[in-house]
């Protein structure tokens, strides 16, 4: 963050200094919400959560070097007290971003946000100093925390924006006004909260509504609900996708024998071949979105294609592919799941399995609940189970309660009547089954919503494989 005095911060956030001997003391370190991450000169933002109250760690934070605490009440150490810590954090981020004048790239969508953000970051940092959202810190706390890591040298600020309801994207975009706004897709994620895909589109489209006239709305030409957002913005529109009219377009899309996408990248300045290191055809759309942003910011098609071909995943548990010494490949995609990403992951698994089928390798889909689907949950879980059978996935292991039973039932109804599919109660049961059944050449996909915690399965399978090579990062 740019250097600010405690007096300046208090004025920006409308707070009252408490127990601050010298208001001229400056914040020179990061703004953090975990006292364990405090560095000298930090500002510690104290939040009262359901299980932990950050105010209880205020003294520890100051002892570790924090210049002060941003708090909702006096805490007995140097603090700036405000009525709303979340709002104060946002106000501070807004001021810092305005003073820096950095180019803000914001992106949203139902699926692929984090993977696409990682790609954009890897492209843009080749051009100039770039700061981006770590992991999926895309809400009203994570976004300003990320923005406040920018410095006077930062030229690009890439921010992922999530939404749990109407107005959320608008709020986030107001904190860090973007010049480039990217909407990836409108899918079924959070369908239970929004009620319909049209309502999701309304929320996601708030991003393009706030763009300035000299800004750019980067929209998915292959998604009708996203493409229709062109009418909601005063900014110039840049289309990406496989549609013939897309400005940044993928042609001759194909899969390598081991399941990696390859395509011909076309931009208004030329074309070049791309072969991704990432697994799964769904990454083609993500890569084209990233390419469109990079094109808008002045990168040549050759530079973009080279960067895409070398890019990996920066965030954990997103199609993280690790090959064990014994030849078993574990695909940890357990960070989150929705119907679209589940289908994409299963297709990637099937493609990876084809390369190993000649040697007797099998494909295992270890799947759990897709959360927040509302009334569509039964049908969507049933459909995923059926798809696993249609893709000839060798073994389906459905993990968990009711939703997992629907996954297994879908597979059964599609024709998986023998040992091809099984329903187990929890992650440990899945681990026990896999440890007894896996053999060299097998590929194991692990995927569910974050709340299920299926990353434990992937981690357990790799515990005794420290020499395993991560090949999909």
N, C-alpha and C positions, 0 to 999 in steps of 0.2 A: 504494500500500500504506500501511496505517497505520504511523506512525513506531515503529520498534523499534530498540533498541540492539544492537550486535554481541553483547554479553553475553547479552541476552534471546534472540537468534536462536540462539546456540550452545546454550543450554539447551533451547530448543524442539526443535531437530533432533538433540540428543545429540552435538554436535560438539566438537572441541577447537580453541581459538583458536591460531593460529600467526602470529608476526610482527605482532601487533596491539598497537601502543603504548598505545592507550586503548580499553578495551572499552566505554566509555560512548558512543563515537561511534555516531551513529544512521544507519540506512538510511532515507532520505527519498525516494529515487527508485524507479524500477521495477526489478523483478527481470528480468534479461535473460540470454539464452544466446548472444547474438551480440555480440562486443566492439564492433562498429560501432554498436550501438544504446545503448551506455552513456551515461547522463546523470549529472550530478552527484548523488552520494548513492545511486547504484544498488548493487544486489548482483548480481555476475556469477556465474552458475552455470556451472561448467566441466564439460562432458561429453566423454568420449573416444568419438568416433564411428569409423566404419570408415575414413574418409578424413581427418578433421580432429580433432585433440585440443584441446579448449577450454583445457586447462591451458597450452598453448603461448602462449595469448593473455592470460594472467592479468596480466602486467605492463602490457601495452597497455591493458587494461581499467582498471586502477588509475590509470594515467597520464591516462586520459580522464575520471576523476572517480569511479570506483566506490569505495564505502566499503570493500569487501572482496570476496573471492572465496569462493564455496561450492565446495569442491574435494574430490577423493578422495585428495589427497596435498599436502604442503607445496609451495608454488610461489614462495617467495622474496618474496612481498608479503603484506599483511594477508589472512588467510584463515581460514575455519572449515572444518576438515577432518573429513569424515564417511566412514563406510564405504560408503554408498550415496547418491550425489547425488540420484538420482530419488526415493528414499524420503524424503530430507531435504526436498526441494522440496515433496513432498506433505504432510509433517508441518507445514511452515510455512504452507502454504495452508489446511490444516484449522484451525489455530489462529487465523489471521487471520479466516477466515469465521465461526468461532464467536464471536469477539470483536465482529465487526461486527453480527451479528444480521440481516443482510440476507436477503430472501426469495430462495431459490435455486430457479430453474426449470431442470430438466434435461430434455433430450430426446434420443431415440435412434430408430433405424429403419434400414431397409436403403436407402432412397432418400429424397431431399428434406430431409435434416437441415439442411444449410447454408442452403438457401432458406427453410425454415420458421423457422430461428433468426433469419435476417435480418428476416423479417416480424414475429416476436414482438418483437424489439428495437425496431423502428420503431413498433410500437404502444405498448409499455410506456414508452418514453422520453417519450412525450407526457404520461404520467401522473406520472412521477417519475424521478430520475436512475437510469440503467440502464447496466450493463456487460455486454458479451456477447462470446462467442468470436469472434475475428477469423478470417475464412476458415474453414479446417477444422482448427484446432489443437485436436483433440478427444481426444488420447491422454494418457498418464500424465505427459507433459512439458507439452504445450500447455494442458491444462486447469488445472493449478495456476498456470502463468504468467498465464493469464487471470484466475483468481480473485484473484491477488495485485495486480491493477490496481484492485481495488475500494477505495473510501475510506469514510470515516465518513458521507459523504453518499449513498452508493450504496444504493438501496432494492431494486433488482431485479438479480440476477445470473443471466444466461441462459447456460447452459453446454451445448454440444453434446458428446455422449458417443459415441465409437466403440468397436467391439469387434472383436478378432481371435481371440477364443476365450472359452470359458466362464470366468466370474469377472472379466473385465475391467471390465464395467459396475459390478459390485458394488464393485470396488476404487475406481473413480473416484467413485462415489456416496458412498463412505465418506470420501473426502477433502473433499467439499463436499456434505454431506447436503441433499438437496432437500426442499422442502415440496410442490412440484408436479412430477410426473413425467409426461412426454409420450412415448408410443410411437406412431410414425407408421405403420409397416407392417413386414411381414416378407416380404422378396423373395429374389432370387437372388444379391445381392451377397455375395461371400465364400463362396459355396456350396462352392468347392473346399477352403476351410479348415475349414468346419463340417460338411460332409458331407450335410446335409439342412436343409430349411426348418424342420423341427421343432426341430433343434438351434439354429438361428438364433433361433427364438422363445424357446427356453430362455434364451439369453444376453441377448436384449433385455429379457425380462421381469424380469431381475434388478433393473431400475430401479424397478419398482412394488413389489417385495418389501421394499425398504428405506424406503419412505415411512412417515411417522408416522401415527398414527390421525387426527390433525387435518389431514393432508395431503390431496392430491387427485391421483388417477391419471387422466390425460386419455388416452383410448383411442379408436382408430379403429373405429367401429361397422361400417365396410365391409370390414374385414379380419378374417376369423374367427379367425386365430391371435392377433391383437392383442386382439380382443374377449374371448377366453378368458382373458386375463391378469387379468381382473377378479377371478377366484377366487384370485389369488396375492397380493392386497394387502389390508391392513387399512385403507387409506385410502378415502375417498369416491371414487366413480367418476363421471367426467363423460365422456359419449360425444360424439364429433363425427363428421360424415360426411354422406352423402346418404340413409342409411337412415331410415325414418320415425321410428324410436325414438331417434335421435340427439338429445341435448340441445341441441347447437349444430349446426344443420343447414343444408345448402345445397339450395335448391329452384329450379326453372326455370333450370337450368344451360344456358348457351348460349355460343356463340363470336361475338365481333364479327367484322365482315368482314375485319379485318386479323389475326385469330388470337388475340385477347385474351379471357380468360374473363370472363363476367358471370353473376351469380346473385343470388338472393334469400337474404339471410342471416337465419336465424331463431335466436333465443336465448330463454331463459326469460323475458327482459324485453321482447321485441318483435321486430320484423323491419325490415330496411332493405335497399336495393339496393346491390350492389357491382359495379364494373367494374374489374378489375385492370389495372395498367400492364404486368404481366408477360405473357409469351407462353406458351401451352400450357395445355390443359385440366387437366393434372396439378397445376397450381398451385391449383386449386379445393380439393383436399384439404389442401394446405399452408396455404392461407388459412383454412380452417375450423379447422384445428388451432391456428393462431395466435389466431383469434377465441375459441376455447374457453379458452385460457390467459388472454387479456385479460378475458374475462367473469369468470373465476374471481377475477381481481384487481381487479374492481370497475368496469371500463369499461362504459359503456352501449352498446347496440347501434348507436346513431347514431354515437358516437365511434369504435367499432370499424370500422364500414362506411366512414366517412370516411377513417380512417387506412389501411385496406387499399386503398382506391381510389387513394391517393396514394403508396403504398409502391413502392419499386423494389428492385433487387438491390444489396446492399452488398458482395458478394464477386465477385471477378473470374472470368470465363470460365464463368459459369452463365447460359445463354440470354442472353448479352450481345449485344444487337441494335444494329448500327451500319449506317446507310445512307450509302453513299458518294455523293459529288457526282454521279457518273455514273449513279446510280439502282440500282446493285447493292447488295443488302442482305446483310451478313455476320452470321451468327448463331454466335457463339463459345460453344459449350457443351462445351469441350474439357477441363474440369477433371477430369472422371471419367465413367465409364459403367458401367452394368449393364443387363441385359435390360429391366427396367422403365423406367429413365430413357431408354434408347435408343428404346423404343417411343413414349414420351411425346414425345420430341423430334421424332421423325419425323412424328407426328400434328400437332404444332405447325407443322412445316415445311409440311406439306400444306395446313393451314388458311391459313397466310400466303401460300402460292402461289396459292390460289384467288382472292385479292383482286387478284392481278397477272396472272392468266391471260388476261384480256380484252385486255391490252396486250402480250401475247406473252412475258410473263415466265416463266421456267422455274425449277424447284426442283432444287437440287443437294444431295445428301447425301454429304459427305466423311467417311467412317467408318473407324475403326480398331478394334483389338482391345479386347474387354471382358475384363479380366484376372480371375483367381482364380475361374473357374467350374468348375474340375475336370473331371470326366467329362461334364458337361453342356455344355462349351464348344462342341463341334462343332454340336450341335443348336441351341443358342441363337444362334450366329452365322448359321447357315443360316436360322433363323426371321426374324432381322432383315433379311437380304437379301430374303427373300420378302415381308416386310411393306412394304419400300420399293416394291416393284413393285405390290402391292395398293393402296397409297395413291397410286399414279400419280405418284410422284416422278420427275421428268424424267430425272435423271442420278444414278447411284450411282458414287462413286469410292471403292473399297476400298483402303486404304493399309496396307502392311506385309507381313508374312509369311504364315504358315499360316492364322491366324485371318481375315485379310483375304481370303484366297482362298476361305475358306468363306462369307464374306459375299457375295462375287461369285458363287459357285456357287449359293447359295440364290436370288439374283436370276435367274440363268440358268435354273434349274429351274422358276422360277415363270413364266417366259415372256419374260425380258429377253434376247433373242438378238442384238440389233443393237448399236448404239452407246449404248444406255441405261445400260449398266454397264461399268466398266473396273476392272482391278486394277493398281495402280502400286506400286512398291517402297518409296517413302519420301515424306516430307513435301515435299521439294524437287520430286520428280516430280509430285506433286499440284499444287503451286503453278504449275509450268510449264504444266501442262495447263489449269488454270483461267484463268491470265492470257491464254492464247491463245483460250479459248472463251467466257468470260463476256461478257454483253451487258446493256445497261440493262434493269432490271426483274427480273433474276434474283435469286433468294434462295439463299444458300449456307449450309448447316448444317455445322459442323465439330464432330465428337464422337468421343471414344475415352476409354479409361482414361488416367489421368494419366501413367502410365509411357511412353505412346506419344509424348507431346509434340506432339500435333497443334495445340496453340495457335499453333505456329509458322506453320501454314498461314493461320490467320485474321489473324495479325499481318502476314504478308507481303502479304496481300490489301489491308490497310489502310495499308501503309507510305507510299504516295504519295497518301493520301486524308485528309490532316490536317484538311480542312474537313468531313469526314463527321460526321453527327450521330448520337450515341448515343441511340436512342429507346426502348430496353428496359431502362432503369436507374432 
